Amino acid sequence: MKNILFLLLVPLWGEAHTQGYVRGFNIIESGSFLFDASVDKKTEAQVSVDKAKGLGANHIIINLKATMTGPHSNEVIPSTPPAERNNEKQRLARLIRYIRSQGMTIGLRPIFFVVGPNGEFPYSEVQSDGTVKIWWHGNIQPADPNRWFESFKVYLDLYLPLAGILKVEEFTLAAELYSMTVGIEDQWKEFPFGFPGRWLQLLRYVRSKLPNSRLMYDINFTDDKVSSDGFGATGGEFERWRYRIVDLAGRADPLGEPSGLI
Protein backbone atom coordinates (compact mmCIF):
# COMPACT_ATOMS: atom_id res chain seq x y z
CA MET A 1 0.00 0.00 0.00
CA LYS A 2 3.00 2.32 0.37
CA ASN A 3 3.03 3.34 -3.29
CA ILE A 4 -0.68 3.84 -3.86
CA LEU A 5 -2.74 6.98 -3.63
CA PHE A 6 -6.32 6.39 -2.52
CA LEU A 7 -9.03 9.02 -2.79
CA LEU A 8 -12.46 8.15 -1.42
CA LEU A 9 -15.17 9.41 -3.74
CA VAL A 10 -18.29 8.89 -1.64
CA PRO A 11 -18.51 8.60 2.18
CA LEU A 12 -19.17 5.04 3.30
CA TRP A 13 -22.20 5.69 5.49
CA GLY A 14 -23.35 2.09 5.58
CA GLU A 15 -25.04 -0.06 2.98
CA ALA A 16 -28.53 1.14 3.88
CA HIS A 17 -27.62 4.73 2.97
CA THR A 18 -25.56 4.11 -0.17
CA GLN A 19 -27.60 1.74 -2.33
CA GLY A 20 -26.92 2.72 -5.92
CA TYR A 21 -24.05 5.07 -5.03
CA VAL A 22 -20.60 4.87 -6.57
CA ARG A 23 -18.24 4.11 -3.70
CA GLY A 24 -14.77 4.13 -5.13
CA PHE A 25 -11.06 4.72 -4.91
CA ASN A 26 -8.52 6.25 -7.26
CA ILE A 27 -5.31 4.31 -7.82
CA ILE A 28 -2.18 5.65 -9.50
CA GLU A 29 1.15 4.15 -10.50
CA SER A 30 4.06 5.25 -8.34
CA GLY A 31 7.46 3.70 -7.78
CA SER A 32 7.17 -0.08 -7.86
CA PHE A 33 3.38 0.06 -7.85
CA LEU A 34 2.27 -0.83 -11.40
CA PHE A 35 -1.11 -1.55 -12.91
CA ASP A 36 -1.13 -5.29 -13.46
CA ALA A 37 -2.71 -8.55 -12.30
CA SER A 38 -1.40 -12.10 -12.05
CA VAL A 39 -2.98 -15.51 -11.57
CA ASP A 40 0.03 -16.80 -9.63
CA LYS A 41 0.89 -14.23 -7.00
CA LYS A 42 -1.24 -11.12 -6.50
CA THR A 43 0.36 -7.86 -7.56
CA GLU A 44 0.37 -4.74 -5.39
CA ALA A 45 -2.46 -3.43 -7.55
CA GLN A 46 -4.59 -6.52 -6.89
CA VAL A 47 -3.91 -6.34 -3.15
CA SER A 48 -4.96 -2.69 -3.17
CA VAL A 49 -8.15 -3.50 -5.08
CA ASP A 50 -8.93 -6.21 -2.52
CA LYS A 51 -8.43 -3.78 0.37
CA ALA A 52 -10.63 -1.18 -1.32
CA LYS A 53 -13.36 -3.79 -1.76
CA GLY A 54 -13.00 -4.73 1.91
CA LEU A 55 -13.67 -1.09 2.82
CA GLY A 56 -16.94 -1.19 0.88
CA ALA A 57 -15.83 0.13 -2.52
CA ASN A 58 -17.67 -0.94 -5.65
CA HIS A 59 -15.68 1.12 -8.17
CA ILE A 60 -11.98 1.59 -8.99
CA ILE A 61 -10.66 4.54 -10.99
CA ILE A 62 -7.34 3.95 -12.73
CA ASN A 63 -5.37 7.19 -13.10
CA LEU A 64 -3.21 7.36 -16.23
CA LYS A 65 -0.36 9.85 -16.21
CA ALA A 66 1.23 12.36 -18.55
CA THR A 67 3.32 15.51 -18.15
CA MET A 68 3.47 18.98 -19.64
CA THR A 69 6.85 20.73 -19.51
CA GLY A 70 6.19 24.23 -18.28
CA PRO A 71 2.92 26.18 -18.45
CA HIS A 72 3.29 27.36 -22.07
CA SER A 73 4.04 24.05 -23.80
CA ASN A 74 1.69 22.77 -26.50
CA GLU A 75 2.44 19.11 -25.80
CA VAL A 76 0.93 16.68 -23.31
CA ILE A 77 3.44 13.81 -23.12
CA PRO A 78 2.28 10.40 -21.82
CA SER A 79 4.46 9.09 -19.00
CA THR A 80 4.67 5.67 -20.66
CA PRO A 81 7.25 5.78 -23.49
CA PRO A 82 6.12 4.60 -26.94
CA ALA A 83 8.06 1.32 -26.77
CA GLU A 84 6.21 0.33 -23.59
CA ARG A 85 2.67 1.32 -24.52
CA ASN A 86 1.56 -2.07 -25.81
CA ASN A 87 2.84 -3.66 -22.61
CA GLU A 88 0.98 -1.02 -20.61
CA LYS A 89 -2.27 -1.83 -22.39
CA GLN A 90 -1.83 -5.53 -21.68
CA ARG A 91 -1.15 -4.82 -18.00
CA LEU A 92 -4.18 -2.53 -17.81
CA ALA A 93 -6.37 -5.17 -19.45
CA ARG A 94 -5.29 -7.79 -16.91
CA LEU A 95 -6.01 -5.45 -14.00
CA ILE A 96 -9.36 -4.33 -15.40
CA ARG A 97 -10.46 -7.95 -15.82
CA TYR A 98 -9.41 -8.66 -12.25
CA ILE A 99 -11.35 -5.67 -10.90
CA ARG A 100 -14.42 -6.79 -12.78
CA SER A 101 -14.00 -10.35 -11.48
CA GLN A 102 -14.36 -8.87 -7.99
CA GLY A 103 -17.77 -7.48 -8.90
CA MET A 104 -16.54 -3.90 -9.21
CA THR A 105 -16.85 -1.33 -11.99
CA ILE A 106 -13.96 0.55 -13.61
CA GLY A 107 -13.13 4.09 -14.60
CA LEU A 108 -10.16 5.32 -16.64
CA ARG A 109 -8.91 8.80 -15.78
CA PRO A 110 -6.13 10.28 -17.96
CA ILE A 111 -4.49 13.17 -16.09
CA PHE A 112 -1.27 15.17 -16.42
CA PHE A 113 1.08 17.19 -14.26
CA VAL A 114 3.05 20.35 -15.06
CA VAL A 115 6.77 19.84 -14.51
CA GLY A 116 9.84 22.02 -14.97
CA PRO A 117 12.48 21.63 -17.71
CA ASN A 118 14.39 19.21 -15.48
CA GLY A 119 11.30 17.39 -14.24
CA GLU A 120 10.80 19.63 -11.19
CA PHE A 121 7.46 19.11 -9.49
CA PRO A 122 5.73 21.19 -8.36
CA TYR A 123 7.05 23.77 -10.79
CA SER A 124 7.30 27.45 -9.88
CA GLU A 125 8.72 30.59 -11.51
CA VAL A 126 9.72 33.99 -10.14
CA GLN A 127 7.59 36.68 -11.78
CA SER A 128 8.71 40.16 -12.88
CA ASP A 129 7.30 41.66 -9.68
CA GLY A 130 9.34 39.28 -7.55
CA THR A 131 6.46 37.03 -6.57
CA VAL A 132 6.62 33.27 -7.04
CA LYS A 133 3.96 31.65 -9.21
CA ILE A 134 3.23 27.94 -8.88
CA TRP A 135 2.18 26.39 -12.18
CA TRP A 136 -0.16 23.42 -12.24
CA HIS A 137 -2.63 21.91 -14.69
CA GLY A 138 -5.36 24.31 -13.55
CA ASN A 139 -3.60 27.51 -14.67
CA ILE A 140 -1.65 26.49 -17.79
CA GLN A 141 -1.33 28.92 -20.71
CA PRO A 142 -0.29 27.01 -23.86
CA ALA A 143 1.41 29.17 -26.47
CA ASP A 144 -0.83 27.65 -29.15
CA PRO A 145 -4.12 26.40 -27.67
CA ASN A 146 -5.13 24.70 -30.93
CA ARG A 147 -1.98 22.58 -30.93
CA TRP A 148 -2.46 21.85 -27.23
CA PHE A 149 -5.97 20.48 -27.81
CA GLU A 150 -4.69 18.29 -30.65
CA SER A 151 -1.96 16.93 -28.38
CA PHE A 152 -4.44 16.31 -25.57
CA LYS A 153 -6.72 14.42 -27.98
CA VAL A 154 -3.78 12.20 -29.03
CA TYR A 155 -3.19 11.44 -25.34
CA LEU A 156 -6.82 10.38 -24.85
CA ASP A 157 -6.63 8.29 -28.03
CA LEU A 158 -4.02 6.06 -26.37
CA TYR A 159 -6.69 4.73 -24.00
CA LEU A 160 -10.04 5.18 -25.75
CA PRO A 161 -9.75 1.95 -27.81
CA LEU A 162 -8.93 -0.08 -24.69
CA ALA A 163 -11.82 1.53 -22.83
CA GLY A 164 -14.15 0.60 -25.67
CA ILE A 165 -12.94 -2.99 -26.06
CA LEU A 166 -13.16 -3.69 -22.33
CA LYS A 167 -16.39 -1.70 -21.96
CA VAL A 168 -15.25 0.36 -19.00
CA GLU A 169 -18.16 1.92 -17.17
CA GLU A 170 -16.58 5.37 -16.83
CA PHE A 171 -14.09 7.57 -18.66
CA THR A 172 -12.87 10.93 -17.39
CA LEU A 173 -12.38 13.44 -20.17
CA ALA A 174 -10.15 15.73 -18.09
CA ALA A 175 -9.64 17.01 -14.57
CA GLU A 176 -9.34 20.50 -13.07
CA LEU A 177 -8.24 22.28 -16.26
CA TYR A 178 -9.48 25.61 -14.94
CA SER A 179 -7.78 27.98 -17.43
CA MET A 180 -8.60 25.78 -20.43
CA THR A 181 -12.29 25.25 -19.64
CA VAL A 182 -13.84 28.45 -18.28
CA GLY A 183 -10.78 30.68 -18.19
CA ILE A 184 -9.03 32.77 -15.54
CA GLU A 185 -9.37 36.26 -16.96
CA ASP A 186 -7.22 37.99 -14.36
CA GLN A 187 -4.31 35.62 -15.14
CA TRP A 188 -4.59 34.85 -18.87
CA LYS A 189 -5.93 37.98 -20.51
CA GLU A 190 -5.48 36.69 -24.09
CA PHE A 191 -8.12 33.99 -23.55
CA PRO A 192 -10.20 35.20 -20.59
CA PHE A 193 -13.11 32.81 -21.09
CA GLY A 194 -11.30 29.56 -21.76
CA PHE A 195 -12.33 27.24 -24.60
CA PRO A 196 -15.70 25.64 -23.81
CA GLY A 197 -16.39 25.07 -27.51
CA ARG A 198 -13.30 22.94 -27.87
CA TRP A 199 -14.33 20.83 -24.90
CA LEU A 200 -17.74 20.25 -26.46
CA GLN A 201 -16.00 19.02 -29.61
CA LEU A 202 -13.80 16.71 -27.57
CA LEU A 203 -16.77 15.48 -25.56
CA ARG A 204 -18.67 14.57 -28.73
CA TYR A 205 -15.61 12.77 -30.06
CA VAL A 206 -15.16 10.70 -26.90
CA ARG A 207 -18.89 9.93 -26.83
CA SER A 208 -18.63 8.59 -30.38
CA LYS A 209 -15.93 6.18 -29.18
CA LEU A 210 -17.65 5.22 -25.92
CA PRO A 211 -21.40 5.37 -26.55
CA ASN A 212 -22.31 3.47 -23.38
CA SER A 213 -19.77 4.68 -20.83
CA ARG A 214 -20.37 7.36 -18.22
CA LEU A 215 -18.30 10.38 -19.27
CA MET A 216 -16.89 12.61 -16.55
CA TYR A 217 -15.12 15.91 -16.07
CA ASP A 218 -13.60 16.55 -12.64
CA ILE A 219 -14.33 20.17 -11.81
CA ASN A 220 -12.04 22.08 -9.47
CA PHE A 221 -13.46 23.51 -6.27
CA THR A 222 -10.80 25.42 -4.34
CA ASP A 223 -10.59 28.50 -2.16
CA ASP A 224 -9.46 30.54 -5.18
CA LYS A 225 -11.32 33.83 -5.37
CA VAL A 226 -13.20 34.60 -8.56
CA SER A 227 -13.31 38.28 -9.42
CA SER A 228 -14.94 39.61 -12.56
CA ASP A 229 -17.04 42.72 -13.32
CA GLY A 230 -16.97 43.63 -9.65
CA PHE A 231 -18.28 40.23 -8.59
CA GLY A 232 -16.21 38.24 -6.11
CA ALA A 233 -16.70 34.83 -4.50
CA THR A 234 -14.65 31.80 -3.57
CA GLY A 235 -14.97 28.43 -5.25
CA GLY A 236 -12.42 28.27 -8.05
CA GLU A 237 -13.49 26.74 -11.36
CA PHE A 238 -16.88 25.72 -9.97
CA GLU A 239 -17.70 29.30 -8.95
CA ARG A 240 -16.45 30.70 -12.24
CA TRP A 241 -18.80 28.40 -14.16
CA ARG A 242 -21.65 29.51 -11.93
CA TYR A 243 -20.79 33.13 -12.71
CA ARG A 244 -20.67 32.47 -16.46
CA ILE A 245 -23.90 30.50 -16.60
CA VAL A 246 -26.01 32.35 -14.02
CA ASP A 247 -24.72 35.91 -13.65
CA LEU A 248 -24.06 36.38 -17.35
CA ALA A 249 -27.33 34.72 -18.42
CA GLY A 250 -29.08 36.73 -21.12
CA ARG A 251 -26.00 38.64 -22.21
CA ALA A 252 -24.78 38.34 -25.78
CA ASP A 253 -22.13 35.66 -26.26
CA PRO A 254 -21.72 34.94 -22.53
CA LEU A 255 -19.02 32.36 -23.15
CA GLY A 256 -16.96 34.75 -25.23
CA GLU A 257 -15.38 32.11 -27.46
CA PRO A 258 -12.22 33.50 -29.09
CA SER A 259 -12.28 33.58 -32.87
CA GLY A 260 -10.76 30.49 -34.48
CA LEU A 261 -10.94 28.38 -31.34
CA ILE A 262 -14.61 27.45 -31.26
N, C-alpha and C positions, 0 to 999 in steps of 0.2 A: 504493500500500500504506500510505500514511501515515495514512489515516483508518480503518483496519480493525483490529479486534481478533481475533487468531487464538488459539484454545486447542486444543492437540492433545489428542485424547481417548484414543488408544491409541498406545504407542510403536511407531515404525516399525522393527521389528527385522529386516526383510527379508521378502520374499514367502514364503519357505519356512516362516517361523514365524508368519505372520499370515493364512493361508488361512481365510476365513470370518469374520475379525474386522472390526468396524467401525473404520475408520481415518479420522477426520474432523476438521474444523475448524468452530469457531463463527465466524460473521460477524455484525457489528452495524453499523447505520447510525450515522454520526458525521460531522458537518461536511458536506462535499460528497459523501461516500460514501453513495450511495443504492442500495437494492435495485432493480435494473432490468437489462434486457438489450436489445441493439439488433442488428439485422442489418447495419447500415451500419458503425458504428465501435463497437468493444467498450467497454462501460462499465467503470468501476473495479471494479464487482462481478464482471463477467465475467473481467476480468484476474486478480482475486484467486482466483476459482474455478479458473482455468487453473493458477495457481501452486500452489494446494493440490493439484490433481491431479498436477502435476509432482513434488510431494514424496511422492506415494504415497497420497494420500487417496482414499477411495471414497465419502465421505459428507460433506454440507455441512449444518450446522445454522444456520438463519436465526433470529436473535434479534429478537423483536418487543418494543418498549418501551412502558412506561407509567410513571406516577409516582403516589406517594401523598404528600400534603402533611402532614408530621408523622406521628408514630407512632400517634396516636389517631384519625385520620381513618377514616371508613367507606367512602371512595370510592377506587377504583383507576381512574385517569384515563389512557386511551390517549394516547400522545405525538402520534399523528396526529389532527389536528382533524377533526370530523365532515365538513366540506366536502371534505376531501382523501381520505377513506377509500376511495371507489370507485377513485380514481386509484392509491392504494396497492395495492389488490388487483390491479389490472391490471399494475402494475409487478412485484409479487410473482409473478404468474402467468408473466410473461415470463421472469423469472430462474429460476423453478422449471423451466420447460420447457428452458431452456438447460442447467441443471445436469444434468437427466436426459439431454439430448442428448449429454453428455460421459460417459455411462455411470455416473453417480453417483446415489446415493440422497439423499433430502431429509428433514430434520426441521424442524419449526416449534417454536419455544421462546418463548412469551410470558413475559416477565419484567417486573419493575417495580423502581423505585428510590425510596427515601424521600428527599424533599427538604424544605427549610425553606419558610416562608411566602413568601420571596422567591426561591425556586428554589435555595437554598444546598445544595450537595452536596460532601462528605458533611455531614449535618446533625447537630449536637450541641446539647445543652442543659446548663446548669449546674444540678445537683441541690441540694436543700435542705441537704445536708451539705457543699456546696462542690465536690464532685467533678463532673467533666464526663462525661456519658453520650453516646456516639455511637449514634444510631439508624440502623438499617438494616433491610432486609426480614426479617432473621432474628429480630428481637426486637420487632416491632411489637405494639401493644396497642390494637386498635380499640375505640372507645367502645361500639359495638354490633356484636358479632361476626356476628350474623345478617345485618345490612345489609351488612357487609363481604363476606361470602360471596356475597350476591346480586350485589354490584358486581363481584366477581372473576369470577363466572360470565358476566356481561354482557361483560366484557373477552375471555374465551375465545371467546364466541359471535361475536366479530368475525372470527375466523379459522377456526373449525371448519368452516363451509360450504366455504371455499376448500380447506382440507385434504382434505375429502371429495371434492370435485369433481376435484381434481388427484391424488388418491390418494397423498398423501405417506406415506412409509414409517414416519414417526415423529412423534409429537406429545408435547411435554413439558407435563404438567399444571401443574407449578409447580416452583420451585427454591428450596431453602434457607429455607423458611418455618418455621423452628425453633419459634417461639412458637405458631404456628397449627397445627402438626401434632402434636407430642408435648408441647409446653409447656415453659416454663422456670419451675418453681415458685418459685425463689428471687427471681425478678424480677417475675412477674405472678401474684400470689397469688390473684386472683379466679378465674382459669382455669388452675390449676397443671398440668393434664394435656393442654392443647391441645384440639383438636377432631377426633380421628380419624374419628368418625362422619360428620362433614360432608364430609371428604375421600373417604370411601367413596361417599357420595351423588354427589359430583362426578365421581368416577372412573367410576361406572356410567353417568352421563349422557354423559360424553365417549365412553365405549365404545359407547354406542348410536348416536352420530354417526359414529364411526370404527371400524367392526367389524373392519377388517383391518389397521389401523395398529398399530405398536408404541407403547404408551403408557409414558411415563417420568415419574419424579419424581427431581429431582436433590437427593440428600440432602447435608446439610452435614457435613463432617468437619473440625473446627478443633481448636485447642489449648484450647478452652474446657473448664473443669473442671465435670463433672457432680457435684452433691452432693445426695443425698437419702437420708433414713433412715440417716445415718451412712456411706453408701457414697460413695466418691469416685473418679473416674477421668477422664482426658482423652478427648476425642473428639467433643465437641459433640453435635449432633443424632443422629449415628450411635450414639454411646455411650448417649445417653438412651433411644433406641429399644431398644437391647440390654438396658438396665436394666429397662424396662417389660415386655418380652417374656420375658426369661429370669429375672431376679431376682424379679419379681413373679408369676411363673407359679404358678398354683394359688390365688392369693388372690382373694377376691371382688371383682368389678368392677375388674380391674387397670388398665383404661384410665381409669376415673373420669370418664366423660362427664358434663358438667354438665347439669342438667335443662333441657329446652327447646332444647338445641343438638345433640341426637343426629341 
